[in-house]
């Protein structure tokens, strides 16, 4: 078993929850969910290169804000992969180029882990399938299996019950993070004080949505993000983002992703998304703003 001499890399896309319905905690403290997850063409990158000794390092604008030890999901993913593979592996270095904000509701850590698993598979054990990797990804967190698949899907149960998403057109969007972390545990605890009466109930899923306008109209009427209100209560800067986005003419639908703090605006097309992103960058240069496509 040998590593190639060249550096190989894999993309770890941002996850966006178009809706997120949440039930109250079960006997073990887990919350059932129903969520439509899509993935963006912005994200992090994982690279692997031959090395004299095993190693892991971070780079990128947010690389210094994450652990570079066994607490990092990439390191945990590598350990799980080695255990699945069995036997010795050649030494290598993993490099995480961290471009997504931290604790941002974008599944960054889970997506990084999923990309690392697929990269290690491609290099060290190409005979393994994505189905072989999925239990490893699922063991790393609620979003793990979904982020390994990294395509539009429905996630239910504790996040482990995955099914195909309704047919969606390509969606142009703007992602905005105010530079404020939104820890998932704190947001869920705040949500427990006022659980939505419909809980994790799955909404009606249209069989085919042909335009961004149709997607936005359906989401606005039939769905919600149950964690948005508690997240805003804990971190008012999330509310600032939502309020500003909702005032802009290009925004068809504005919502928070996951447990925050990143919010998104769906737009009618690429031009509208680019216009909105450029205006926001001028208005709030201290915010993280990215135009993207969701699919």
C-alpha positions in Angstrom: 0.0 0.0 0.0 1.7 3.2 -1.2 0.6 6.8 -1.3 0.9 8.7 -4.6 3.8 11.2 -4.7 1.4 14.1 -5.6 -0.9 16.0 -3.3 -4.5 15.0 -3.7 -7.5 17.0 -2.4 -11.2 16.7 -1.8 -13.9 19.4 -1.6 -16.1 19.6 1.6 -19.2 21.6 0.7 -21.3 23.7 3.1 -24.6 22.1 4.1 -27.7 24.3 4.2 -30.9 23.4 5.9 -33.7 24.7 3.7 -36.0 23.8 6.6 -35.5 22.2 10.0 -38.4 20.9 12.0 -37.4 19.7 15.5 -39.2 17.7 18.1 -38.7 17.6 21.9 -35.9 15.5 23.3 -36.4 11.8 23.7 -35.5 9.7 26.7 -31.8 9.8 25.8 -31.8 13.6 25.2 -31.8 13.4 21.4 -34.1 15.6 19.3 -35.9 14.1 16.3 -35.7 16.2 13.2 -37.2 16.6 9.7 -34.9 18.6 7.4 -34.3 19.2 3.7 -30.6 19.5 3.3 -28.8 20.9 0.2 -25.1 21.5 -0.5 -23.4 24.6 -1.7 -20.5 25.1 -4.1 -18.6 26.9 -1.4 -16.8 25.0 1.4 -13.5 23.7 2.8 -10.8 21.5 1.2 -9.0 18.5 2.6 -5.6 17.5 1.1 -3.4 14.5 1.7 0.3 14.2 1.0 3.0 11.6 1.7 4.9 12.3 5.0 7.7 10.8 7.0 5.3 10.8 10.0 1.5 11.0 10.5 0.3 14.6 10.8 -2.6 16.9 10.6 -2.6 20.7 10.1 -5.0 23.5 9.4 -4.8 26.5 7.2 -7.2 29.0 5.7 -9.0 32.0 7.2 -10.7 30.0 10.0 -7.9 27.3 10.4 -6.6 28.9 13.6 -10.0 28.7 15.3 -10.3 24.9 15.3 -8.5 22.2 17.1 -5.7 20.4 15.3 -5.7 17.3 17.6 -8.0 14.4 18.3 -11.0 16.7 18.9 -11.1 17.6 15.2 -13.6 15.6 13.2 -11.0 15.0 10.4 -8.7 13.3 12.8 -11.5 11.3 14.3 -12.6 10.3 10.8 -9.1 9.1 9.9 -8.9 7.0 13.1 -12.3 5.5 12.3 -11.1 4.7 8.8 -7.9 3.1 10.0 -10.0 0.9 12.4 -12.3 -0.1 9.5 -9.3 -0.9 7.3 -7.2 -2.8 9.8 -3.5 -3.3 9.5 -0.7 -0.7 9.0 -1.1 2.3 6.7 1.7 4.4 5.2 2.3 7.7 7.0 0.6 10.8 5.6 -0.3 14.3 6.4 -3.9 15.7 6.2 -4.3 19.4 5.6 -7.6 21.1 6.2 -8.1 24.4 4.4 -10.8 25.9 6.6 -12.8 28.5 4.7 -16.2 28.1 6.4 -16.9 29.9 9.6 -16.9 27.9 12.9 -20.1 26.8 14.7 -22.0 28.3 11.7 -24.9 25.9 11.0 -23.2 24.8 7.7 -22.1 21.3 8.8 -18.5 22.2 8.3 -17.0 19.7 10.6 -19.2 16.8 9.4 -18.5 17.8 5.8 -14.8 17.9 6.4 -15.0 14.4 8.0 -16.9 13.1 5.0 -14.5 14.5 2.5 -11.6 13.1 4.5 -13.1 9.6 4.5 -13.7 9.6 0.8 -10.2 11.0 0.2 -8.6 8.3 2.3 -10.7 5.6 0.6 -9.6 6.8 -2.8 -6.0 6.7 -1.8 -5.7 3.7 0.5 -8.7 1.4 -0.2 -10.4 2.2 -3.5 -12.4 -1.0 -3.2 -14.6 0.5 -0.4 -17.9 2.0 -1.4 -19.7 5.0 0.0 -22.0 2.6 1.7 -19.0 1.1 3.5 -18.0 4.6 4.6 -21.5 5.7 5.7 -21.5 4.0 9.2 -18.1 5.6 9.9 -19.5 9.1 9.0 -22.7 8.5 11.0 -20.6 7.6 14.1 -19.0 11.1 14.0 -22.2 13.1 14.4 -25.9 13.6 13.5 -25.0 15.3 10.1 -22.2 12.8 9.3 -24.0 10.4 6.9 -25.8 13.3 5.1 -22.6 15.2 4.7 -20.8 12.1 3.3 -23.5 11.9 0.6 -23.2 15.7 0.0 -26.3 15.9 -2.2 -29.8 17.1 -1.7 -31.7 14.8 0.7 -34.2 14.5 3.5 -32.9 13.7 6.9 -35.2 12.5 9.7 -35.0 10.6 13.0 -31.9 11.7 14.7 -30.5 12.7 11.3 -29.6 9.1 10.3 -32.8 8.3 8.3 -32.0 9.6 4.8 -34.2 9.7 1.8 -34.2 11.5 -1.6 -35.1 15.1 -1.7 -38.0 16.4 -3.9 -36.8 17.4 -7.4 -35.3 20.9 -7.0 -34.0 23.4 -9.6 -30.6 24.9 -9.2 -30.9 27.5 -6.5 -28.8 30.7 -6.3 -28.3 32.0 -2.8 -26.3 34.3 -0.6 -24.8 32.9 2.7 -24.2 35.5 5.5 -22.5 35.0 8.8 -22.1 37.9 11.3 -18.9 36.5 12.8 -20.7 35.1 15.8 -20.5 31.4 16.7 -23.8 29.7 17.6 -23.1 26.5 19.6 -25.5 23.8 18.8 -26.0 22.5 22.3 -26.9 25.9 23.7 -29.4 26.5 20.9 -31.2 23.2 21.5 -31.4 23.8 25.2 -33.0 27.1 24.6 -35.4 25.5 22.1 -36.5 22.9 24.8 -38.2 25.8 26.7 -40.8 26.1 23.9 -40.9 23.2 21.5 -42.9 23.7 18.4 -46.3 21.9 18.6 -45.8 20.2 15.3 -42.3 19.0 16.3 -40.4 17.0 13.7 -43.5 16.4 11.5 -42.5 16.1 7.8 -44.2 18.8 5.7 -45.9 18.1 2.4 -43.1 17.6 -0.2 -44.1 18.7 -3.8 -43.1 16.2 -6.4 -41.5 18.8 -8.6 -40.5 22.4 -8.1 -39.4 24.1 -11.3 -38.2 27.5 -10.2 -36.6 29.3 -7.3 -39.8 31.3 -6.9 -41.8 28.1 -6.5 -39.3 26.7 -4.0 -39.3 29.9 -1.9 -43.1 30.0 -1.9 -43.4 26.4 -0.7 -40.8 26.8 2.0 -42.4 30.0 3.3 -45.8 28.5 3.6 -45.2 24.9 4.6 -41.8 24.9 6.5 -39.7 26.6 9.1 -36.5 26.4 11.1 -37.5 25.7 14.7 -34.0 26.7 16.0 -34.1 30.2 14.5 -35.9 31.9 17.3 -33.9 30.5 20.2 -30.6 31.1 18.2 -31.6 34.8 17.7 -32.5 35.1 21.4 -29.1 33.9 22.3 -27.2 35.8 19.7 -29.0 39.0 18.5 -26.5 39.5 15.6 -28.2 36.6 13.8 -31.4 38.7 14.0 -29.6 41.6 12.5 -28.6 39.5 9.5 -32.1 38.1 9.0 -33.7 41.6 9.3 -31.3 43.1 6.7 -31.7 40.3 4.3 -35.4 40.5 4.4 -35.3 44.1 3.5 -33.4 43.5 0.3 -35.3 43.2 -3.0 -33.4 40.2 -4.3 -34.4 38.0 -1.4 -37.1 35.5 -2.2 -36.8 33.7 1.1 -34.6 34.4 4.1 -33.9 31.8 6.8 -31.2 30.6 9.2 -29.4 27.3 8.4 -29.1 24.6 11.1 -28.5 26.0 14.6 -26.9 29.2 13.1 -25.3 31.6 12.9 -25.2 31.5 9.1 -28.3 32.7 7.3 -29.3 32.5 3.7 -31.3 34.3 1.1 -32.7 32.5 -1.9 -32.6 34.6 -5.1 -34.3 34.3 -8.5 -31.0 33.9 -10.3 -27.3 34.3 -10.4 -27.4 38.0 -11.2 -29.7 38.7 -8.3 -27.5 36.7 -5.9 -24.3 38.5 -7.1 -26.0 41.9 -6.8 -27.1 41.1 -3.3 -23.8 39.7 -2.2 -21.9 42.8 -3.5 -24.2 45.2 -1.8 -23.9 43.3 1.5 -20.1 43.2 1.3 -20.2 47.0 0.9 -22.8 47.6 3.7 -21.3 45.1 6.2 -17.6 44.4 5.4 -17.3 42.8 8.8 -19.7 40.0 7.9 -18.8 36.8 6.0 -20.7 36.9 2.7 -20.7 34.3 -0.1 -22.7 34.0 -3.2 -23.3 30.3 -4.0 -25.4 27.7 -5.8 -27.3 25.1 -3.9 -28.1 21.6 -5.3 
